[in-house]
Amino acid sequence: MNAEFDYTVMQYHAAELRQAAAEQRRALEAGRTRRAERRHRSVFARFLAS
């Protein structure tokens, strides 16, 4: 194939991988935040939240 085309395809693929990694990091961070939030809630706050 054309070297310029290969380079463009590789750049696009790398951008997709970076985007997927960023989404995964955000999802993991949100999960950690929710877990930490649950851990520090009082029994009364848990009762009100349910």
Helices and strands as residue ranges (DSSP letters): H 3-40, H 43-49
